[in-house]
Amino acid sequence: MPGQVLLTIDEHIATITLSNPGKLNAVDSVMWQALRTHMKDIAERDDVRCVILRGEGDDAFAAGGDIEEFLSVRATVDDALHYHEAWVATALDAIRECPVPTIAAIRGACVGGGLEIAGCCDLRIAGESSRFGAPINKLGFSMYPREMAGLLEVVGPAVLLEILLEGRILPASEALAKGLLTRLVTDESVMDEAGAAAKRISAGAPLVARWHKHWVHRLAHDTPLSNHEKRAAFAFLDTEDYREGMQAFFEKRKPRFKGK
């Protein structure tokens, strides 16, 4: 039976749960497609201000791709290209390109495809016993180039090469030291900390959060900002939320942002 990707939304916060019981939430082809669909849908919604991605249970965020199906879905070059280009890479791109801030809440194993998913999120909050890596060199296959993008952006080439060349599983403390994680907390408080971070994000002006994501990714490219882009950086001046934020500041009260 294929796994599932579950979506719930509560008070502007979406939670996406990777669920593949008995396989440490290994992500199969059905799940990759469902993950892409959910992220694309969230990107079109105005009522979602933050997304938490997690694995079902406490043992794993996701222990890679579902290796059992590889012999059938990646039997030829054409099959493998379709699997990784049309399903996996597009799902990862949908996470990276989603204008809504994303948080990976990580407990247990975060390996292979799970590591790729976490690397595409904006924040990564992990428990102390979580572990990270991509030991696919021991299986005789390489990571598809488009799937490296998120991790490369987070840790850079030196750390990514260390992860891929050694195939070693990193403890959470080392993953934090290498910049792979945003925050390390006790195992029991991962979801509480992720929820608190999501609430802080949701309490801010949602358009501003989207703009901040856009500009951080834009500045990763070497091309200088055009005059049009520089002017666009002040689009907030025409928003209701800007007027509300300024008014709330002077009135010494909490702002009530509407995303307009």
Secondary structure, 3 states (H helix, E strand, C coil): CCCEEEEEEECCEEEEEEECCCCCCCECHHHHHHHHHHHHHHHCCCCCCEEEEEECCCCEEEECECHHHHHHHCCCHHHHHHHHHHHHHHHHHHHHHCCCCEEEEECCEEECHHHHHHHCCCEEEEECCCEEECCHHHCCCCCCHHHHHHHHHHHHHHHHHHHHHHCCCEEHHHHHHCCCCCEEECHHHHHHHHHHHHHHHHHCCHHHHHHHHHHHHHCCCCCCCCHHHHHHCCHHHHCHHHHHHHHHHHHCCCCCCCCC
